[in-house]
Amino acid sequence: MATGVLQRVGGGLGRAKVRARSAGQLVLWSRGFTTSSSRNREDSWFKSLFVRKVDPRKDAHSNLLTKNEESNLYKIQFHNVKPECLDAYNKLCEDVLPSIHADKYYPCELVGTWNTWYGEQDQAVHLWRYRGGYPALTEVMNKLRQNKEFTAYRKERGKMLLSRRNQLLLEFSFWNEPIPREGPNVYELRSYQLRPGTMIEWGNYWARAIRYRQHNREAVGGFFSQIGNLYMVHHLWAYKDLQSREDTRNAVWQQDGWHEVVYYTVPLIQHMDSRIMIPTKASPLQ
C-alpha cells in the first residue's frame, strides 16, 4: 500500500516538474540554494500538492458530518495499566461495567471494551455511547457520583493505572452504528490525526469509499473527535483473524476507485496509528 501511494505521488511530482518548466519557472528540486523571492512561491506551490483546499462552509463539522436525526455522543477511554495489574484490572471492569450498561437508569451503553494486542502494550480501550448527546453524558456523570459501587471501582482502578486519557466523539453519518456482534474477532482501531481544516474533505472522500470496505462486514464504526485531541478520526474494523485482515485489505485494492481514495486522503494526514485489540469478556463486540 505504501509503495503504491509513493509511486502515485512521485508520478504527480514528475508531472508537476514538467508543468513548472514549461511555464518558465526556475525550481530547484535537488538540494541547494534558491533565491528568497522564488522560495516563497515554491513553498506555497509544493504545499498545495499535499493539502487540497477545502471550500468554506457555513456550518460546524458536527452538523455537516453526523446523522442529524440522532444525537449520539461517544466517549473513548485509553487506560494504560501497570503490567502486573492487567488481569486484576480486567476482572474489576467485568464486575462493574456490564451492570452500568444493563441499567436503564443510566442513558449510556458500553459499545466495546478491549485490551491492545499489538500497539501500545498493557492498554485497555473502552467505547461508550450516550443516547441524547451532552445532556445524557452529564446525567450519567451526576448519577455515577452517587453510585457507591462505581466510586469504589474508580478508587481501586486508580491503583492499577499508569495514565489515562479520553475523547468525546461523534459518528460519521455514512458509517453504520456499532452494534453487538458475536466472535471471536480481532479489532483494529486506526486513528488519524488530520491537518486542521481538512475534516470535511476527509468525510467527503470516505462517504464514497466506505462501500469498498463492507464486503466482509469489517466496518464497525467511524468517529471524529469533539473534545480531546481535535481533528482526530477513529475507524474501527473487525476481522476473523490477522490473516483475514491481510486478505481483506489486499482485496480492496482490486476495486476500481479505492486507489484514488488513498491518493487523495493520505496528504490530509499528519499522523496515524493502528491498534490490534482483543475484546474482553465484558465487551458487547466480541
Number of C-alpha atoms within 10 A of each C-alpha: 10 8 8 12 16 12 11 14 17 12 12 12 14 12 10 15 16 10 12 13 11 9 9 8 13 12 14 13 7 6 6 6 8 13 8 8 8 13 14 12 12 16 10 10 12 13 11 12 13 15 17 15 10 12 10 8 9 7 8 9 16 17 10 15 20 20 16 11 6 11 16 21 22 27 20 20 17 18 20 21 23 17 14 10 14 18 12 12 21 19 13 15 16 16 11 14 18 16 12 17 19 13 11 10 11 18 20 24 20 23 21 21 26 24 24 21 18 14 13 13 14 20 23 24 21 19 20 20 24 23 18 15 17 15 13 19 22 13 16 17 12 11 12 15 11 10 11 10 11 16 13 11 17 12 10 13 18 14 12 18 18 13 12 14 10 16 18 22 26 24 25 22 18 19 19 12 15 17 11 14 13 8 13 14 19 21 27 25 21 16 18 20 19 21 16 12 17 19 18 18 17 19 21 12 15 19 15 13 18 15 13 17 16 12 10 11 10 19 22 21 19 24 22 28 21 18 14 12 13 16 19 24 24 22 19 18 20 26 20 14 12 15 10 15 18 11 10 16 13 11 12 16 14 11 9 9 13 17 17 13 15 18 15 17 19 19 18 21 19 13 12 14 11 16 18 19 22 22 23 19 15 21 20 20 25 20
